[in-house]
Amino acid sequence: MSDTINNGENSIEERAEETINTEITEPEEIKETAETAETEETIETVETVETIEPEVLEEAEKTFEQLLNETFTHLSRGDRIKGIISTVTENEIHVDIGYKYTGILAFDEITDDNTVNLKEMYKAGDEIETQVIKTNDQEGIALLSKRRVDPTEVWDKIVSLHESGDVVEGKVVQVVNGGIIVVIDTMKVFVPASHADVARDTDLQTLVGKSVKVKIIDINAIKRRAIASIRNASAEARKAVEEKIWAEIEEGKKYAGIVKSIANYGAFVDIGGLDGMIHITELSWSRVRHPSEVVQIGDKVEVYIKSFDRERRRVALGYKDESANPWMKFMTDAAVGDIVDVKILNMTPFGAFAEIVPGVDGLIHISQIVDKKISKPSEVLNIGDTVQVKITGINAEAKQVALSMRALNEPDPEPEVEPETETELELEVVGDGGAAERSEPGPVDTE
């Protein structure tokens, strides 16, 4: 019995030992598998690191070090730095300066010219050099200035332009005593009125806000001041254009021009590099008292070459349309002997000028006003009177018309008869009642 129990216990112990051995065996297999995978991964990692070239690792470490240094770099007031414009608004510019700060350029730290359009002058992506004027570490903002950087650079440019004689573009910002102020890259230069390239009677205020080309004609290195000339800048360009016009000029040739200035006697027109004058009498077929009644400064006009003097460099321009010439219409419609109504326009000691039709005047001589002697036309006529006259003469070549009030009361003269010039045949009578014999022709006996 006991043997049986012992055998049973042995069987139980054997089964338990087998179970324990089995449980222990399974985790060891798993552990062995995990260790194998980890070993393979470690080998792969080592192989990967070994494949990276030393130069790449060094560059990566260097870049990281630079980024770290830049992050903690501190800007100081007065530092000059270059950056890339990231944003442009009407009042300020944001600049990426490569530090932990955002650079801000306020309008008044960019230019003194209140008319400047920042969006037109600057674009995102442009490089710009500035100077630090204040930093705020807490907000990460750096206030910048371009005006404090420009003076040295711009002055060097002004000096270089003076030495080379090159032309530069600027903007007229102000009229001052004796001239105007032009801004060139934030620096103000003075342009005397005599060098503004406008007529003497032109208001300089009309130039404010306009872009102009100038030449630096004088500098003061100590005070850093410069004097410029618009007239000198345009002279060279105009000379080349002017020579081209003179080479092609001919009477009757048409040009598109711009009225440059106006005087009492006419208007001066720029026909693309050469100035010509339209005399007041050429502005209209009707009588005008001042050119401003027809044209204004800045008007675009179509003109033609009426005459020119190459030696004196003078050009007379025509403006009136020949197809609307009232004289041609008058010559078609009027004739000597016609009776017309006219308007008294002006009076002189020797007679009165009257308008027959708009653009055509005639003269009533003092002796043709009334049939008695008078000392002056105003004894009978007044300016503005409308009177009836007879056309007594027309000079087509001189475009003159003679008028008469007296002739209205006088009979028309009988037409003159041309004397006969033909010869008649002389007849000789032969005997009584004989036939006439034809002789050689001779002059007619008028006695």
Wavefront OBJ file of the C-alpha trace (Angstrom):
o trace
v 0.000 0.000 0.000
v 2.734 2.341 0.982
v 4.647 1.313 -2.071
v 1.699 2.269 -4.127
v 1.475 5.619 -2.416
v 5.164 6.151 -2.853
v 4.878 5.283 -6.494
v 1.998 7.747 -6.822
v 3.917 10.480 -5.095
v 6.864 9.821 -7.306
v 4.629 10.086 -10.342
v 3.190 13.376 -9.077
v 6.640 14.762 -8.326
v 7.885 13.689 -11.717
v 4.939 15.363 -13.443
v 5.439 18.559 -11.450
v 9.114 18.638 -12.265
v 8.351 18.198 -15.941
v 5.833 21.029 -15.770
v 8.287 23.308 -14.003
v 10.996 22.437 -16.456
v 8.606 23.208 -19.336
v 7.621 26.602 -17.894
v 11.212 27.528 -17.373
v 12.221 26.451 -20.851
v 9.673 28.666 -22.693
v 10.804 32.040 -21.208
v 14.402 31.222 -21.930
v 13.523 30.685 -25.580
v 11.711 34.037 -25.706
v 14.592 35.787 -23.975
v 16.994 34.228 -26.347
v 14.949 35.459 -29.322
v 14.737 39.059 -27.939
v 18.450 39.158 -27.281
v 19.080 38.026 -30.838
v 16.841 40.825 -32.275
v 18.430 43.451 -30.060
v 21.884 42.353 -31.107
v 20.909 42.567 -34.788
v 19.416 46.073 -34.322
v 22.549 47.244 -32.542
v 24.691 45.886 -35.333
v 22.525 47.692 -37.935
v 22.724 50.977 -36.008
v 26.474 50.738 -35.738
v 26.717 49.960 -39.428
v 24.509 52.988 -40.237
v 26.593 55.357 -38.146
v 29.742 53.991 -39.672
v 28.353 54.775 -43.188
v 27.889 58.580 -42.425
v 30.899 60.475 -43.612
v 32.844 62.462 -41.003
v 32.465 65.699 -43.003
v 28.663 65.491 -42.820
v 28.723 64.913 -39.089
v 31.069 67.843 -38.631
v 28.887 70.158 -40.728
v 25.773 69.127 -38.808
v 27.506 69.840 -35.522
v 28.734 73.194 -36.875
v 25.268 74.233 -38.082
v 23.716 73.383 -34.782
v 26.387 75.355 -32.992
v 25.748 78.380 -35.217
v 21.993 78.226 -34.612
v 22.620 77.995 -30.902
v 24.977 80.971 -30.958
v 22.604 83.054 -33.065
v 19.762 82.307 -30.703
v 21.638 83.812 -27.814
v 23.453 86.593 -29.744
v 22.566 89.986 -28.346
v 22.229 93.054 -30.622
v 23.577 96.339 -29.383
v 22.491 99.849 -30.199
v 24.432 101.202 -33.165
v 25.104 97.808 -34.758
v 24.865 97.857 -38.548
v 23.225 94.751 -39.941
v 21.863 93.517 -43.243
v 18.567 91.717 -43.530
v 15.891 90.564 -45.926
v 12.600 92.427 -46.140
v 9.750 90.128 -45.168
v 6.767 92.518 -45.065
v 6.062 96.014 -46.406
v 3.134 98.121 -45.200
v 2.243 101.782 -45.656
v 3.851 102.756 -42.357
v 6.662 100.289 -41.700
v 8.855 97.479 -42.996
v 9.584 94.164 -41.244
v 13.082 92.791 -41.746
v 14.412 89.286 -41.153
v 17.794 89.980 -39.547
v 18.677 86.349 -38.761
v 18.616 86.695 -34.933
v 16.033 86.041 -32.277
v 14.634 89.501 -33.049
v 12.136 90.731 -35.609
v 13.516 93.909 -37.184
v 11.077 96.804 -37.593
v 11.720 99.898 -39.729
v 9.303 102.736 -38.967
v 8.415 105.158 -41.802
v 10.263 108.112 -40.274
v 13.383 105.972 -39.898
v 13.332 105.235 -43.626
v 12.849 108.643 -45.258
v 12.066 112.312 -44.653
v 9.826 112.430 -47.713
v 6.209 112.089 -46.591
v 5.072 111.441 -50.162
v 7.091 108.230 -50.511
v 5.081 105.058 -51.097
v 6.925 102.306 -49.231
v 5.151 99.580 -51.174
v 6.419 101.019 -54.446
v 9.948 101.641 -53.210
v 10.555 98.355 -51.374
v 9.567 94.750 -52.067
v 9.598 91.582 -49.961
v 12.830 89.687 -50.589
v 14.961 92.820 -51.080
v 18.145 93.080 -49.056
v 18.459 96.168 -46.887
v 21.154 97.527 -44.592
v 20.064 99.105 -41.324
v 21.301 100.257 -37.934
v 19.965 99.055 -34.584
v 18.506 101.879 -32.489
v 16.698 99.861 -29.784
v 15.977 96.245 -28.776
v 13.306 94.609 -26.654
v 14.393 91.148 -25.524
v 11.067 90.287 -23.947
v 9.071 90.975 -27.096
v 11.873 89.941 -29.439
v 11.762 93.223 -31.388
v 14.636 95.293 -32.741
v 13.870 98.838 -33.870
v 15.974 99.676 -36.924
v 16.899 102.775 -38.904
v 17.830 103.186 -42.528
v 18.253 106.957 -42.348
v 21.233 106.581 -40.014
v 22.974 104.224 -42.419
v 22.258 106.109 -45.634
v 24.090 109.421 -45.137
v 27.603 108.034 -45.548
v 26.707 105.721 -48.417
v 24.540 108.291 -50.192
v 27.118 111.036 -49.775
v 29.756 108.774 -51.321
v 27.340 108.263 -54.204
v 26.787 112.030 -54.548
v 30.552 112.625 -54.672
v 30.950 109.892 -57.269
v 28.165 111.397 -59.410
v 29.808 114.815 -59.212
v 33.119 113.397 -60.367
v 31.675 111.322 -63.206
v 29.065 113.833 -64.372
v 26.459 111.075 -64.580
v 22.747 111.799 -64.411
v 20.689 110.576 -61.434
v 16.965 110.584 -60.761
v 15.419 112.296 -57.756
v 12.103 113.607 -56.527
v 11.099 117.236 -55.982
v 9.800 117.516 -52.408
v 9.827 121.208 -51.570
v 10.016 124.746 -52.927
v 12.431 126.980 -51.003
v 13.750 130.480 -51.406
v 15.621 130.603 -54.706
v 14.872 127.096 -55.908
v 13.659 123.606 -55.062
v 14.764 120.626 -52.949
v 15.265 117.264 -54.648
v 15.706 114.038 -52.665
v 18.261 111.568 -54.023
v 18.291 108.283 -52.091
v 17.114 110.031 -48.888
v 19.611 112.909 -49.247
v 18.351 116.404 -50.012
v 20.108 118.486 -52.674
v 19.370 122.059 -53.738
v 18.419 122.985 -57.293
v 18.494 126.753 -58.035
v 15.459 128.139 -59.856
v 17.702 129.016 -62.803
v 18.567 125.311 -63.130
v 15.002 124.006 -62.784
v 14.646 123.886 -66.593
v 11.373 125.813 -66.663
v 10.388 129.218 -67.990
v 10.842 132.197 -65.695
v 7.131 132.752 -65.256
v 6.488 129.108 -64.309
v 5.358 128.427 -60.741
v 7.954 126.093 -59.176
v 5.234 124.615 -57.008
v 4.042 122.706 -60.072
v 7.224 120.601 -59.873
v 6.615 119.291 -56.335
v 6.014 115.546 -56.324
v 7.522 114.997 -59.768
v 10.501 112.767 -60.522
v 13.305 114.632 -62.275
v 16.747 113.845 -63.609
v 19.606 115.970 -62.301
v 23.360 116.391 -62.500
v 25.426 117.265 -59.437
v 27.197 120.528 -60.309
v 28.767 121.466 -56.959
v 29.463 119.914 -53.561
v 30.635 121.073 -50.130
v 32.529 118.145 -48.625
v 32.772 119.705 -45.153
v 29.057 120.446 -44.755
v 28.054 117.544 -46.988
v 25.844 119.685 -49.163
v 25.277 119.438 -52.886
v 23.843 121.598 -55.661
v 22.204 119.938 -58.648
v 20.843 121.005 -62.038
v 17.837 119.724 -63.931
v 18.738 121.936 -66.876
v 22.214 120.432 -67.271
v 20.864 116.904 -66.962
v 18.390 117.363 -69.774
v 20.788 119.340 -71.981
v 22.739 116.343 -73.280
v 19.681 114.235 -73.989
v 17.898 117.154 -75.606
v 20.909 117.975 -77.739
v 20.914 114.531 -79.347
v 17.171 114.681 -79.992
v 17.424 118.256 -81.220
v 20.080 117.390 -83.773
v 17.887 114.598 -85.087
v 14.950 116.984 -85.531
v 17.129 119.557 -87.314
v 18.356 116.842 -89.671
v 14.769 115.941 -90.648
v 12.988 119.303 -90.384
v 10.983 120.689 -93.288
v 8.150 123.162 -93.698
v 4.726 121.637 -93.295
v 5.944 118.636 -91.307
v 3.631 117.828 -88.427
v 4.638 117.147 -84.823
v 2.900 116.311 -81.560
v 4.026 118.813 -78.952
v 3.443 119.988 -75.398
v 2.915 123.620 -74.431
v 5.919 124.460 -72.256
v 5.346 128.128 -71.506
v 3.156 131.049 -72.552
v 4.083 134.666 -73.263
v 1.942 137.613 -74.320
v 3.006 137.180 -77.935
v 2.674 133.412 -78.255
v 3.106 129.905 -76.848
v 6.324 127.878 -76.705
v 5.919 124.218 -77.590
v 8.305 121.299 -77.085
v 8.058 119.096 -80.171
v 10.096 116.272 -78.697
v 13.436 117.846 -77.857
v 13.224 121.120 -79.731
v 11.245 124.217 -78.765
v 9.250 126.172 -81.299
v 6.902 129.131 -80.963
v 3.307 129.508 -82.053
v 2.741 133.238 -82.581
v -0.482 134.535 -81.131
v -1.798 135.197 -84.636
v -1.261 131.526 -85.499
v -3.255 130.174 -82.581
v -6.687 130.876 -84.016
v -8.373 132.220 -87.116
v -10.314 134.490 -84.799
v -8.729 137.405 -82.998
v -7.388 136.510 -79.516
v -6.025 138.893 -76.914
v -3.821 136.378 -75.073
v -2.570 132.862 -75.945
v -4.123 131.500 -72.748
v -7.523 131.926 -74.401
v -6.583 129.035 -76.704
v -3.935 126.881 -74.951
v -2.648 126.212 -71.441
v 0.742 125.037 -70.118
v 0.907 121.264 -70.371
v -1.611 120.999 -73.213
v -0.847 118.438 -75.914
v -1.133 120.079 -79.323
v -0.727 119.118 -82.967
v 1.511 121.625 -84.757
v 3.350 121.912 -88.042
v 6.556 123.650 -89.132
v 5.607 127.027 -90.559
v 9.180 128.255 -91.033
v 12.610 127.763 -89.496
v 16.040 129.389 -89.298
v 18.746 126.773 -88.997
v 21.519 129.269 -88.205
v 19.604 131.069 -85.481
v 18.041 127.808 -84.305
v 14.530 129.178 -84.380
v 11.339 127.419 -85.380
v 7.971 129.036 -86.100
v 5.047 126.691 -85.623
v 1.576 126.721 -87.075
v -1.450 125.578 -85.123
v -4.495 126.699 -87.084
v -6.254 124.174 -89.299
v -5.890 125.297 -92.914
v -9.080 123.504 -93.881
v -10.970 125.925 -91.614
v -9.290 129.006 -93.095
v -12.008 131.701 -93.118
v -10.154 133.675 -95.779
v -10.659 130.863 -98.284
v -14.370 130.837 -97.513
v -14.513 134.619 -97.843
v -12.814 134.505 -101.238
v -15.341 131.945 -102.373
v -18.413 133.795 -101.155
v -17.513 137.511 -101.468
v -16.696 139.858 -104.344
v -15.961 143.512 -104.949
v -19.190 145.500 -104.935
v -20.926 143.318 -102.360
v -22.727 145.119 -99.548
v -22.193 143.489 -96.154
v -22.743 144.179 -92.459
v -19.548 144.502 -90.426
v -18.620 145.006 -86.774
v -16.175 147.755 -85.747
v -13.275 146.127 -83.868
v -10.625 148.806 -83.621
v -9.911 152.363 -84.674
v -6.745 154.154 -85.687
v -6.082 157.737 -86.813
v -6.345 156.650 -90.436
v -9.467 154.508 -90.250
v -11.484 151.756 -88.586
v -10.950 147.995 -88.758
v -14.118 145.941 -89.050
v -14.854 142.212 -88.895
v -16.521 141.006 -92.078
v -16.736 137.356 -90.989
v -14.937 135.731 -88.045
v -11.272 135.665 -89.018
v -11.494 138.188 -91.870
v -11.183 141.930 -91.224
v -11.353 144.902 -93.541
v -10.322 148.566 -93.309
v -12.697 151.490 -93.649
v -10.361 154.351 -94.473
v -11.183 157.651 -92.706
v -11.962 159.179 -96.096
v -14.544 156.436 -96.761
v -16.573 156.815 -93.578
v -18.644 159.872 -94.452
v -18.769 162.310 -97.356
v -17.338 165.111 -95.271
v -13.972 165.657 -93.701
v -13.458 164.326 -90.169
v -10.362 164.400 -87.969
v -10.773 160.910 -86.508
v -13.052 157.880 -87.044
v -14.435 158.051 -83.488
v -16.382 161.175 -84.475
v -18.730 158.881 -86.360
v -18.037 155.315 -85.198
v -17.694 153.432 -81.909
v -16.038 150.108 -81.208
v -18.716 147.436 -81.308
v -20.938 149.270 -83.805
v -22.442 147.233 -86.621
v -22.531 149.172 -89.888
v -23.218 148.482 -93.533
v -20.380 148.830 -96.006
v -19.507 148.063 -99.575
v -16.483 145.955 -100.481
v -14.438 148.213 -102.740
v -11.245 146.180 -103.061
v -9.721 142.765 -102.302
v -5.985 142.024 -102.264
v -5.889 138.222 -102.227
v -2.102 137.984 -101.918
v -1.860 140.355 -98.951
v -5.225 139.207 -97.571
v -6.486 142.777 -97.326
v -10.005 144.080 -97.879
v -10.979 147.710 -98.520
v -14.383 148.792 -97.246
v -16.389 151.969 -97.729
v -19.442 153.496 -96.110
v -19.505 156.460 -98.518
v -19.719 154.149 -101.511
v -23.210 153.080 -100.415
v -24.516 156.501 -101.475
v -22.543 156.727 -104.687
v -23.648 155.173 -107.970
v -21.618 152.306 -109.249
v -19.068 153.492 -111.791
v -19.797 152.597 -115.393
v -17.654 149.768 -116.597
v -14.690 150.886 -118.602
v -14.778 150.052 -122.339
v -11.629 148.737 -123.828
v -10.552 150.834 -126.878
v -10.914 149.111 -130.194
v -7.675 147.867 -131.606
v -8.926 146.075 -134.668
v -8.406 147.736 -138.059
v -11.050 148.338 -140.574
v -10.881 148.000 -144.320
v -10.654 151.261 -146.248
v -12.964 151.589 -149.176
v -12.199 153.668 -152.278
v -15.096 154.737 -154.448
v -14.364 154.358 -158.147
v -16.533 156.702 -160.225
v -20.165 157.372 -159.484
v -21.842 154.482 -157.794
v -18.954 152.261 -158.697
v -17.961 149.295 -156.754
v -15.734 149.752 -153.756
v -12.221 148.467 -154.052
v -10.626 146.715 -151.003
v -7.346 148.321 -150.044
v -4.722 147.343 -147.439
v -6.014 147.521 -143.868
v -5.049 150.527 -141.845
v -5.921 152.199 -138.565
v -9.416 153.479 -138.084
v -9.708 157.224 -138.460
v -11.477 158.413 -135.366
v -11.686 162.047 -136.453
l 1 2 3 4 5 6 7 8 9 10 11 12 13 14 15 16 17 18 19 20 21 22 23 24 25 26 27 28 29 30 31 32 33 34 35 36 37 38 39 40 41 42 43 44 45 46 47 48 49 50 51 52 53 54 55 56 57 58 59 60 61 62 63 64 65 66 67 68 69 70 71 72 73 74 75 76 77 78 79 80 81 82 83 84 85 86 87 88 89 90 91 92 93 94 95 96 97 98 99 100 101 102 103 104 105 106 107 108 109 110 111 112 113 114 115 116 117 118 119 120 121 122 123 124 125 126 127 128 129 130 131 132 133 134 135 136 137 138 139 140 141 142 143 144 145 146 147 148 149 150 151 152 153 154 155 156 157 158 159 160 161 162 163 164 165 166 167 168 169 170 171 172 173 174 175 176 177 178 179 180 181 182 183 184 185 186 187 188 189 190 191 192 193 194 195 196 197 198 199 200 201 202 203 204 205 206 207 208 209 210 211 212 213 214 215 216 217 218 219 220 221 222 223 224 225 226 227 228 229 230 231 232 233 234 235 236 237 238 239 240 241 242 243 244 245 246 247 248 249 250 251 252 253 254 255 256 257 258 259 260 261 262 263 264 265 266 267 268 269 270 271 272 273 274 275 276 277 278 279 280 281 282 283 284 285 286 287 288 289 290 291 292 293 294 295 296 297 298 299 300 301 302 303 304 305 306 307 308 309 310 311 312 313 314 315 316 317 318 319 320 321 322 323 324 325 326 327 328 329 330 331 332 333 334 335 336 337 338 339 340 341 342 343 344 345 346 347 348 349 350 351 352 353 354 355 356 357 358 359 360 361 362 363 364 365 366 367 368 369 370 371 372 373 374 375 376 377 378 379 380 381 382 383 384 385 386 387 388 389 390 391 392 393 394 395 396 397 398 399 400 401 402 403 404 405 406 407 408 409 410 411 412 413 414 415 416 417 418 419 420 421 422 423 424 425 426 427 428 429 430 431 432 433 434 435 436 437 438 439 440 441 442 443 444 445 446 447
